[in-house]
């Protein structure tokens, strides 16, 4: 315990991007700042735009603040990619040990993702450790293979917080993890703040013009990083299925993907698909304020192959936007609780038909184009004080554009 009697908390985040895990951590630290006398320090493995928000809760440092740390991280990732898990511990130690030497001891360390478990071997003992795991079972299994964690290190974690039922089961399977140390706690958003974030009709009109979206066009929004897990390639196929199935007398449909690094390794492959298909949807980098883009949506399509509990679904639902997601996503538990209309948005990721070229295609989306306008009134999930999704006033047939028609069927995109 420090001299001033305050409990010292070190929160470790793998990055400071405007994505689910860092946003949840920032919300938690904001709450601690306002409602407790805890002294908060945040360590970022990778810096990012959310750093300023973390600084509002206390001191912040990033591994990348130190000269050479970015290169060490590159070397570590390269060794992992080549299957040299043991060798990568050398650059890992060279990154973490100087960082911990400069920030001292803490009463509690809060790890906010699977990858931040890398810090455990370098913590000064005894230290109480909590790990908040936002990844899904496939990611956890892959991490276990590549990182080969030692059971004695995982046993140092006093409490594991899982964001979904599937995540909890995967954590319990890790060596050294006691089953009674794993608890389930779904992520959350500030529903009131989301609903208060209004966007004027003039702003939306200007946004449509800047993105080349006609005033009468229906908009389907997707979001996430540009990688296979988030399924932006499936979003491209979804757009193509709609384009090829539309009649000339039907309203145009535009697809907008929000977020992602267009300089990453997966982007060239996706860009090639976009060029081959000639799709008219737009992909944007990470934006400081995504809410105007969310307000454009007539429906939100989560095309992730695995996504334990994506906040972006709840953010759209808070605006009254229908949500569609594969049943491989943890958000389907919430959709099922929200009532029959919302449950219509749960789409089986596997079908009885064989795959060809490992491609999924959403083939029945066209059915929704001819449906009448609709509104949705999902009920609140058990134990909440405010509705997780607001009533949506009738807009267009896009209310059911995806929600009642989306499915998976094999198809090769030329």
N, C-alpha and C positions, 0 to 999 in steps of 0.2 A: 504494500500500500504506500503511495507517495506521501511526501511530507504534509501536503495540504489536505490529506484525508480523502481526496477524490479517487474514485475508481478509474483506472486508465484502460481505455479500450482501443485496441488497434484493429481497424477494419482493413482487410486486404481485398482489393478488387482486381480482377484480371485485366480490366480496361475501364476507360471512362467514356465509352460510347453511349449514345442515346438508344440503348437496347435494354431488354427486360431486366437482366440481373443487376446491372449498375443502377438503373432507375429505382428498383426496389430497395437497394442498399441506400441510395441517396435519400429516399423517403424515410427509411428507418433512422438514419443519422439525423435528419432534420427533426424528427419526432423526439429523439433523445436530447437534442440540443434544447428544445423547448420545454421538455417535461421531466428532465432529470439533471443531476449534477455530475454526470459522467464526463470525464475528459476524453475527447475523441481525437484520434489521429488516424488518417487514412493513407495507406500505401497502395499506389497504383502500379501494376505490372507494366501496363501500357497507358500512356497519357491519352487525353482526348477532350472533347468539348464539354463533358460533364464535370470536369475538374473544378470549375468555378463554383458549382453547386456543392461539391464536397468541401470546398474551402469555407463555405458558409457554416459548416458544422464543426470545423476545427482545422488543425494543421494538416497539410497534404504534402506528400512527396511521391515521386515516381521513380521507378528503377531507371527509366530513360533519362532522368535528370543528370545522371552520372555519365561522364565521358566513357565511351566504349561499351556501355550496357546494351545498346541497340545491336551492336555487332555480336556480342555474346549471345543475345537472344536469337539472332539469326543462325548462329552456329548450333545452338541447342536444338532448334527446330529442325535443322538439317540432319543432325545426328538421329533425332527421333524418326524422321522420315526414312532413314536408312536402316532402322531397326537397331541402332546402337544406343539402347536405353541406358546402359550403365555408363558409357562414356559421356553422355550428355549431362551427367551430374557434376562434371568439372566446371563447364561454363555456368551451370545453374548456381553452384556455390559461389563462383566469382561475381555473380549478379546479386545474390541475396545477402551474403555475409556482410559486405560493406554497408548495405542499406540498414541492416539490423544493428550494426555497430554504432551507427550515427543516431538512431532513434531510441535506443535503450530498451528497458523492460516494460512489460505491460501485465495487468492483472487478468485480462481476457483478450483473446485474439479471435476475431470473427472473420472467417474465410467465406468469400461470397461466390465461389464457383469451384468446379472440379479441379481446374488447373491450378488454383491457388493452394491446393494441398501440397504443392511442391515446397512451400515454405516450412512445413512442419519439421523436417529434419534439422532446420537451422534455428529453431526457436530455443531460447534459454529456458531450461526446465527448473522448477515446475511452472508451467503456464497452462491455464485453462483455455481450451480450444473448442469453438463451435464452428461447424461447417454447414453452410447453406448451399445445397446442391440444386442447380437449375437445369442440369442436363438430363437427357433421357437415357433409357437402358442401352441403346445401341452405342451412344457416345461414351457411356460409362464402361461398357465392355471393351471398346476400342482403346480407351485410356488405360484400362487395366493391362491390356496386351502390350502397349507401347511403353508405358512408364514402369511396369512391374513394381508396384508399390509394396513396401515391406509391411507385413502385418503389425509389427511393433510400432511403426509410425502411425498407421491408421488407428491403432488402439489408443493413441494419445488424444483423439478427438472425443470430447466428453458428450457432445450432442450433435446429431445429424438432423438437419431440417430438409425434408424432401418436398418438392413443389407439386408432385403428383403421385398417385398410387403406384404407377409403373416405376417411377424414380425411386420410391421407397424400397420396392422389392429389389431393384438393382443394387442399391446401397447395401442392403442386408446380405447380399451375396459376396461382398468384398471380404477378403481375408483380414481378420483382426477386428471386424466390426460386430459389436454385440447388438442383437436384435432390439433389445430394450432401450438402446440409445438413439433409435431412429424415430422421428416424429413427422407427421404429415401436416403441412401448412401451405395451402394454396396461395399463390401470389395475389396481389390486390392493386387497385388503383383508387384514386380519390374521385369517386363518381361525380360528386358535386362540382369539383373543379373542372372536370371534363365537360360537364353539361353547361357550365358557366362560360366556357371558352367559345364564344359566339363568333361567327364570321358573317359579315354583311353580304347581301346579294351583289353589291357592286364589287366587293373583293373577289367573290367567286366568279363573277363575270370576267373580271380582269385576268384571273388565274386561267380560266378556260381559253381566253384569247392568247395568253402567253404560251400555253401548251398546245395550241392548235386544235382544241376540242370544240366542236360546234355546240351552239347553245342548246340544241335539242338532243344531243347525244347522251346516252346512258353511260355511266362510268362504273367500271369494276376495278377495285383497288386491291393490290397485294402488297406485301411488305416483308422486308427481311434482308439479311446479308446475301451476297451473290455466291452461293455455294449449293452443292447438291442437296444438302439436308433441308434447306429452306425451299427448294423446288422452284426457283425462278424459271427453269426450263419447262416445268409443267404449266406455269403461268403463260408462257409463250404458246404452248400447245392448246391451252384453254382459249386463248385469243384466236388462234387459227381455226379451232372448231366452230367458234361463233362466226368468224368472217366467212368461212366456206358454207355455212348453213343459213346465212341470212338471206331473206328475200329483198328485192330492191325497194319494196314499199314499207319495209320495217325501219324503225329508228336506228341510227348508227350506234354502235357500242365501242367505247374506247377503254383501254386497259392501262392502268397506271401502277407501276411498281415503285414503291417509296423506299429509299435507302439502298445501301450496298456500296461496295468499293469497286469502282470501274477500272481500277488498276490491278486488281487481284488476279490470281492464277486462273480462276474459273470464268472471268469475264470474257476472254477471247472466244471461248466455246459458245457462250450464250450470245455474244455479238454476231457470231457466224450464223446461228439459228435465226436471229432477228433478220439478218440480211437475206437469208434463203426464203424465209416465210413472207417477208414484206409486211409484217404485222404493223399496225398503226398505234400500238401502245407506247408509253413513254417510261423510261427508267431514270430515276433521279438518284443522286448521291445522298448521303446523310444530310438532312436539312435541319437548321436550327429550330424551326417551328413547323412540324408536320401537320398541325391541326387543320389549316386550310385545305390541305390535300385530302385529309380524312373526311372533311365536310363535303367534298366533291362526290363521295362514294354513294352509289345507289345500292351496292352490295359489296361486302368484303369477302375475298376468297383466300383462305389459308391453304396454300398448296404444299406446305412442309411435309416431307416424308416422316420426320420426327420432330415434335415440338411439345415439350412437356406441359407448359401452361403459358402460352404467349399473351403478354399484356395487350398487344395491339388488337386482339379480338375483343377484349373487354373495353378498350377505348372506343372502338367502333360501335359496340353494343350500347355503350353509354350515350352515344349520339342517336340511337335508334336505328342503326344500320344493320340489316340482316347479315348474319355471319354463317359462312359455310366452311367446314373443316373436315379433313380426313379423320377417320376413326383412330388413326395412329397418334392423334394429338390429345393431350390431357384436357384441352379446353372442352372436349366433347362431354366430359362429366358435368360441366357447368351448363352446357347447352341442353343436356338431358334433364337437368334439374329445373331449367327455365320454362319447361312446358312443351306441348306438342309442336307448336309452330317453330320454336327455336330448334327442337330436336330434328326437324326436317332437314336441317343443315348438316347433319352428320352423314358423311359419305364414306362407304367402305373403300379402303385403299386397295384391297385385293378383290378380284372377281374370280369366278369359276373358269373363265377363259384363260388360255395360256398367254403369257407375255411374248411380244416380239420385239427384239432389240431393246428390251428393258424400257420400253416407252409406255407411259400411261397417257391416255387421252380422255378428256371430258367430252363425251359424245352426245349426251342428251340435253345439253344446256339450252339448245334451241327451243325446247318446249316452253321455257319460261318467257320467251320473247312475245308470246301471244296471250299471256295471262293478263287479267285485269289488274288495275292498281290495287294495292293492298296496304294495310297497316299492321304493325306487330305490337303486341302488348305482353312481352314475357313477364312472368312473375319473378319476384325476388328470390334468390337462393336462400335456403334455410340459414338462420342466424345472422342475416344482414339487416341493417336498419334502413337502407335506401335501395331503390331498385337498381339492379346492375345494368339494366337497359331501359331507356326511355321509350315512351310510345312514339312511334314514327308516323308522322302524318303522311297521307297518301301522296306518292310522287309519280310513279310510272310503273309500267309492267316490269321494270328492273327489280322491284322488290322480290320477285320470285325468279329473277333471271337465272340465278345460280342455285338458290336455296332449295328449290323443289326439283331441279332438273339435273344437277351435276352428278356425274358418275364416272367411273373409270372403265375404259375399254381399250384394248391394244390397237394402236394404229401407228404406222410409220409416217413421219413427216418428211416429205421429199425435200 
